[in-house]
Amino acid sequence: MRATGAKDVVSVLFIEDDEVIGRHVEAGLRSHGYAVAWTRTGGSGLAEAARLPIDVVLLDLGLPDVDGIDVARQLRDEYPDVLILILTARSEEIDVIVGLDAGADDYLVKPFSLTVLLARLRAHLRRRPPAPAGPGEPVRIADLTVDTGARRCFLRDQEVELRPKEFELLAVLARHPGEAVSRESLMAQVWDENWYGPTKTLDVTISSLRRRLQTAASAMPEPVTLPDLTTLRGHGYRLDPPGPPHGD
């Protein structure tokens, strides 16, 4: 797990078995710039937490396979830095106490306002110091995950096949989301620091990378959100998240 700075998209694991609530909250989070992985059971939620870099967990307690309190305890034990918010119909004072003692950072009783949920998230995230991803740690931007250690790229759970130079370019840009990376730096890191030839090969590889990502996104069964690969004329390129979370 990694904390997310202001230039990164916040990754949310949403564990909720109610389809109506799930679709409403998922859509609201995505519209505000969050990357969301939605699961319907505690078991699948724990599996996703082990597979993906997650910053926030939104957790229902009344799950079909296991009590959400047990899920909260396991998440807190295994991922001490992750932010856990419980969303539940259990409204008694003792329920709130048990949930917070299990490791949750906050507790919202259903029905709740999406606006309030977003405000709570912003408040918690403001108080969390950013920490950069480690050199071999997967980086997730929107629905795109770049695993530099394994040299693999995923759109949600679907792997995207990239050529070696395409992957290396994407990995360099993904390590600096929202930051400009010069042509010279990209050529030195991906090709050769002593490269003296034309840099047109960089533009060709960037174009190919864009096409492969867009083709993979078009083939997904549900809409996905890709970061923007922005050309900075006269300088280089930048991998832009869809946009940081913002207020209503």
C-alpha positions as CSV (number, residue, x, y, z in Angstrom):
1,M,0.0,0.0,0.0
2,R,1.2,3.5,-0.6
3,A,-0.1,6.9,0.4
4,T,-1.0,9.2,-2.4
5,G,0.3,12.7,-2.9
6,A,-1.7,15.5,-4.5
7,K,-0.4,14.7,-8.0
8,D,-1.6,11.1,-7.9
9,V,-5.1,9.6,-8.3
10,V,-6.4,8.1,-5.1
11,S,-7.2,4.4,-5.4
12,V,-10.3,3.3,-3.6
13,L,-11.3,-0.3,-2.7
14,F,-15.1,-0.3,-2.3
15,I,-16.6,-3.4,-0.5
16,E,-20.4,-3.3,-0.8
17,D,-22.9,-5.9,-1.8
18,D,-25.9,-3.6,-2.4
19,E,-26.1,-3.0,-6.1
20,V,-28.0,0.3,-5.9
21,I,-25.7,1.8,-3.3
22,G,-22.6,0.4,-5.0
23,R,-23.4,1.8,-8.5
24,H,-24.3,5.2,-7.0
25,V,-21.1,5.5,-4.9
26,E,-18.8,4.1,-7.6
27,A,-20.1,6.5,-10.2
28,G,-19.8,9.5,-7.7
29,L,-16.3,8.6,-6.8
30,R,-15.2,8.2,-10.4
31,S,-16.8,11.5,-11.4
32,H,-14.6,13.1,-8.8
33,G,-11.3,11.7,-10.0
34,Y,-11.0,8.6,-7.8
35,A,-9.9,5.2,-9.2
36,V,-12.4,2.6,-7.9
37,A,-12.3,-1.2,-7.5
38,W,-15.7,-2.4,-6.4
39,T,-16.2,-5.9,-4.9
40,R,-19.3,-7.4,-3.4
41,T,-17.9,-9.7,-0.7
42,G,-15.4,-9.6,2.1
43,G,-13.3,-12.4,0.5
44,S,-13.0,-10.7,-2.8
45,G,-12.2,-7.4,-1.1
46,L,-9.3,-8.9,0.8
47,A,-8.1,-10.5,-2.5
48,E,-8.2,-7.1,-4.3
49,A,-6.4,-5.4,-1.4
50,A,-3.6,-8.0,-1.7
51,R,-3.4,-7.5,-5.5
52,L,-3.7,-3.8,-6.0
53,P,-2.1,-0.7,-4.5
54,I,-5.0,0.8,-2.5
55,D,-5.1,4.1,-0.6
56,V,-8.7,4.0,0.8
57,V,-11.1,1.2,1.7
58,L,-14.9,2.0,1.9
59,L,-16.3,-1.0,3.8
60,D,-19.9,-2.2,4.3
61,L,-20.4,-4.3,7.4
62,G,-23.3,-6.5,6.3
63,L,-21.5,-8.6,3.8
64,P,-22.9,-11.9,2.5
65,D,-19.8,-14.0,3.3
66,V,-18.1,-12.5,6.4
67,D,-18.8,-9.7,8.9
68,G,-17.2,-6.5,7.8
69,I,-15.7,-6.0,11.3
70,D,-13.5,-9.0,10.7
71,V,-12.5,-7.6,7.3
72,A,-11.6,-4.2,8.9
73,R,-9.4,-6.0,11.5
74,Q,-7.6,-8.0,8.8
75,L,-7.1,-4.9,6.6
76,R,-5.8,-2.9,9.5
77,D,-3.4,-5.7,10.6
78,E,-2.0,-6.2,7.1
79,Y,-2.1,-2.6,5.7
80,P,-1.6,-0.2,8.6
81,D,-1.3,2.9,6.4
82,V,-4.6,2.4,4.4
83,L,-7.5,4.7,5.2
84,I,-10.6,2.7,6.2
85,L,-14.1,4.2,6.2
86,I,-17.1,2.1,7.3
87,L,-20.4,2.6,5.5
88,T,-23.2,0.8,7.2
89,A,-26.8,0.7,8.4
90,R,-25.7,-0.2,11.9
91,S,-26.3,3.0,13.9
92,E,-26.1,2.1,17.5
93,E,-23.3,3.7,19.6
94,I,-21.8,0.3,20.4
95,D,-21.6,-0.5,16.6
96,V,-19.7,2.7,16.0
97,I,-17.3,2.0,18.9
98,V,-16.7,-1.6,17.7
99,G,-16.0,-0.4,14.1
100,L,-13.5,2.2,15.2
101,D,-11.8,-0.1,17.6
102,A,-11.5,-2.7,14.8
103,G,-9.3,-0.2,12.9
104,A,-11.6,2.0,10.9
105,D,-10.7,5.7,10.6
106,D,-14.3,6.9,10.2
107,Y,-17.8,5.6,10.3
108,L,-20.8,6.8,8.2
109,V,-24.3,5.5,8.8
110,K,-26.6,4.7,5.9
111,P,-28.3,6.5,4.3
112,F,-25.5,9.0,3.8
113,S,-24.9,11.9,1.4
114,L,-22.3,11.3,-1.3
115,T,-21.3,14.9,-0.8
116,V,-20.6,14.2,2.9
117,L,-18.6,11.1,2.0
118,L,-16.5,13.0,-0.5
119,A,-15.9,15.7,2.1
120,R,-14.8,13.1,4.7
121,L,-12.4,11.6,2.2
122,R,-10.9,14.9,1.4
123,A,-10.5,15.8,5.1
124,H,-8.7,12.5,5.9
125,L,-6.5,12.6,2.8
126,R,-5.3,16.1,3.6
127,R,-3.9,14.9,6.9
128,R,-2.0,12.0,5.3
129,P,1.6,12.7,4.3
130,P,2.5,11.7,0.8
131,A,4.9,8.8,0.2
132,P,6.4,8.0,-3.1
133,A,6.1,4.5,-4.6
134,G,9.1,2.3,-4.0
135,P,11.3,1.4,-7.0
136,G,9.6,-2.0,-7.6
137,E,6.1,-1.1,-6.3
138,P,3.2,-1.0,-8.8
139,V,1.9,2.5,-9.7
140,R,-1.8,3.0,-10.3
141,I,-3.1,6.0,-12.2
142,A,-6.9,5.9,-12.9
143,D,-7.6,2.4,-14.1
144,L,-4.1,1.8,-15.3
145,T,-1.6,-0.1,-13.2
146,V,2.1,-0.2,-14.1
147,D,4.1,-2.9,-12.3
148,T,7.7,-2.0,-13.0
149,G,9.0,-4.9,-10.9
150,A,7.2,-7.5,-13.0
151,R,7.3,-5.4,-16.2
152,R,3.5,-5.8,-16.6
153,C,0.8,-3.3,-17.4
154,F,-2.9,-3.7,-16.5
155,L,-6.2,-2.0,-17.3
156,R,-8.1,-3.0,-14.2
157,D,-7.6,-6.7,-14.2
158,Q,-6.8,-7.1,-17.9
159,E,-3.1,-7.2,-18.9
160,V,-2.0,-4.9,-21.8
161,E,0.7,-6.3,-24.0
162,L,3.4,-3.6,-24.6
163,R,6.7,-3.7,-26.5
164,P,9.8,-3.3,-24.3
165,K,10.4,0.3,-25.2
166,E,6.7,1.2,-24.9
167,F,6.7,-0.3,-21.4
168,E,9.9,1.5,-20.4
169,L,8.5,4.8,-21.6
170,L,5.3,4.3,-19.7
171,A,7.2,3.3,-16.5
172,V,9.3,6.4,-16.5
173,L,6.3,8.7,-17.0
174,A,4.2,6.7,-14.4
175,R,6.8,7.3,-11.8
176,H,6.3,11.0,-12.2
177,P,2.5,11.5,-12.7
178,G,1.5,15.0,-13.5
179,E,5.2,16.1,-14.0
180,A,6.8,17.1,-17.3
181,V,9.6,14.8,-18.4
182,S,11.9,16.2,-21.1
183,R,12.7,14.4,-24.3
184,E,16.4,14.3,-23.3
185,S,15.6,12.6,-20.0
186,L,13.3,10.0,-21.7
187,M,15.9,9.2,-24.4
188,A,18.6,8.8,-21.7
189,Q,16.5,6.6,-19.5
190,V,14.8,4.4,-22.2
191,W,17.4,4.3,-24.9
192,D,20.9,5.5,-24.1
193,E,22.3,8.4,-22.2
194,N,24.9,8.8,-25.0
195,W,22.3,8.8,-27.8
196,Y,23.2,11.5,-30.3
197,G,20.9,10.5,-33.2
198,P,17.4,11.9,-34.1
199,T,14.8,11.6,-31.4
200,K,11.9,10.9,-33.8
201,T,12.0,7.3,-32.5
202,L,10.6,8.7,-29.2
203,D,7.6,10.2,-30.9
204,V,6.9,7.0,-32.9
205,T,7.1,5.0,-29.7
206,I,4.8,7.4,-27.8
207,S,2.3,7.2,-30.7
208,S,2.4,3.4,-30.6
209,L,2.0,3.4,-26.8
210,R,-1.1,5.6,-27.1
211,R,-2.7,3.4,-29.7
212,R,-2.1,0.2,-27.7
213,L,-3.6,1.7,-24.5
214,Q,-6.6,3.1,-26.4
215,T,-7.2,-0.1,-28.2
216,A,-7.1,-2.0,-24.9
217,A,-9.5,0.4,-23.3
218,S,-11.9,0.1,-26.2
219,A,-11.9,-3.7,-25.8
220,M,-12.8,-3.7,-22.1
221,P,-16.4,-4.8,-21.3
222,E,-17.0,-1.7,-19.2
223,P,-15.8,1.9,-19.6
224,V,-12.3,2.5,-18.1
225,T,-10.4,5.7,-17.3
226,L,-7.0,6.2,-18.8
227,P,-4.5,8.8,-17.8
228,D,-3.7,11.4,-20.5
229,L,-0.4,11.1,-22.3
230,T,0.2,14.8,-23.0
231,T,2.6,16.2,-25.6
232,L,4.6,19.2,-24.4
233,R,5.8,20.8,-27.6
234,G,9.4,21.7,-27.5
235,H,10.0,19.9,-24.2
236,G,8.7,16.4,-23.8
237,Y,5.7,14.5,-22.4
238,R,3.6,14.2,-19.2
239,L,1.3,11.5,-17.9
240,D,-1.7,13.3,-16.5
241,P,-4.2,11.7,-14.1
242,P,-7.8,12.4,-15.0
243,G,-7.9,15.1,-12.3
244,P,-7.5,15.3,-8.6
245,P,-10.5,15.0,-6.3
246,H,-12.4,18.2,-6.1
247,G,-15.3,19.6,-4.2
248,D,-18.9,19.8,-5.4
